[in-house]
Amino acid sequence: KESIDSIEEWIENGEQSVAFRVASWRDQRAAQGDLKIAMESDSNFMAFISNKAIANRKKFAKQLRDAASVTDFDNLQFLQAIHSILSQMHSPCLRLELLQYILGLDNRYSVEHVKRSVELAATCLTISESEVFNENENSEANVKPLTS
């Protein structure tokens, strides 16, 4: 919820002010240089001047809101939604930072690293679910019907 609120706040401010978008771009560039944040590429200045950054972030906010509203954060459906979001990203900055935060990853994780982490988590959940189902089937097979 916090992540969705923060990106929607950025969108609102960005729609109202080109100066806000330029300052945001400058801050992102500084963070990329100072903190060695893992980004696919440097922030594109023109994306911030035009409405591309706003459009990308609006789409991301909607996808994230949709993913959060239909699922818990600890199941396969949520991970599939996050993986789909990651697959559509080209040069995210704030969006990647928010996904890193949501997933509890630090800023060294690139889009590909986050995607692989999500895939690993999904694999672990799938294995865990199959073990639970196999245990239930095995215990049911060992239960003998009551005879009178």
N, C-alpha and C positions, 0 to 999 in steps of 0.2 A: 504493500500500500504506500509506504513512504517513497519508494522508487517511482511509482506511477505519479504520485503527487509532485515530486520534484521535477520530473520531466514535463508534466503539464504546466507547472509554474514557469519553466524555461520557455515553453512554447508561447505562453501568454505574454511574457516579457519580450520574447523575440519578435512576435507579431507586431508589437507596439513600437519597437525601436531598432533601427539599423545599428545605432551606436551600441546597444546592448549586445547584438550579435557579433559585432567587430570585437568588443571587449571579451566576449566569450571565446571567440576564436584565438585572440591573443593569449588569454589565460590557458587555454588548452595547449597551445604551442609551448608555452613556458613549462607547463606540467610535463609535457612529452620530453622536453629537454632536461629539466631539472631532476625529475623522478625516474627517468628512463622507463616511462609507462609503455607497455607493449601495445603498439598500435600497428595496424596493417600498413598505414602510410601516414604522412603528415596531413594534418587537417587542411582541407582545401578552402582557401580564402573565398573563392567565388561561391562555394556552397553556402557560406555564411552571409554573403552579401545578397545573393539571390534568395529565393525561398526554399531552396533544396534542403537545407539543414532542418528547416521547420517541417517540411513535408515528410522527411525521413523520420523525424522524432514524433510527429503525429501518428504515423503508421506504427511505429514501435510502441508508443503508449497504448494504442488501441489493441495491438496484438498481445501486449503484456497484460492489459486489463482483461481481455477475453480469456487468456490462459489462466489467470488467477481466479476468475469468476466461476469457471466450470470445473475446477479441480483443486485438490489439495496439493501442497507443495512437495509432498513426499511420494508421489506416485508416477507411474510411467507416462500417463497422459500429460502431466505438466512438463516432464522432461522432453517429450515429443514436441510439445508446443515451443519450448525454448530452443530446441534443435532446429525447428523450422525457422524461427526468428533469426538464429545465427546463420543459417544457410542463405538468407536473403541479404545479409549485411555485406557492404563493399568496403567502406572506409569509416567505420564507426569510431566515435571517441566517447562522448557522454553515454551513448547507448551501451557500449562495451563496458564502460566503467560501472554502470548500473547493474548489468548482468553479473559482473564480477562480484559486486556487493551482495546481490540477491543469493548467489551461489556460495558465498563465503570464500571467494578466491581473491588473491592479492593482485596488484596491478601489473605483475609480470606476465600474466596470462593473455596471450593474443587471442583473436577470434578462433583460430584453429585449435589452440590449447583448450579454450573453454568448450569448444565443440567436442573435442576428444574426451574431456572430463564428463560432459553430459552423456556421451555415448557409453563411457565406462560405468557411470551411475545407472544408466538404463539397463546395461548388461547385468549389473549386480542385482538390481531389482527384479529382473526377469528370472535370474537364477534363484533368487530367494523365493519368489512366488512359486516357481516350479517345484522347489524343495518342499514348500508347505503343502502344495497339492499332492505331491507324491507321498508325503508322510500321512496325509489324510486318507489317501487310497489304500496305503499299506495297512493302516490301523483298521480301516473298515474291512479289509480282506481278512484280517486276523480275528475279527469279532465273529463269534459263532452265534447263530440264531438260537433264541431260547426255545426249548422244547418243553411241552407240558406232559 
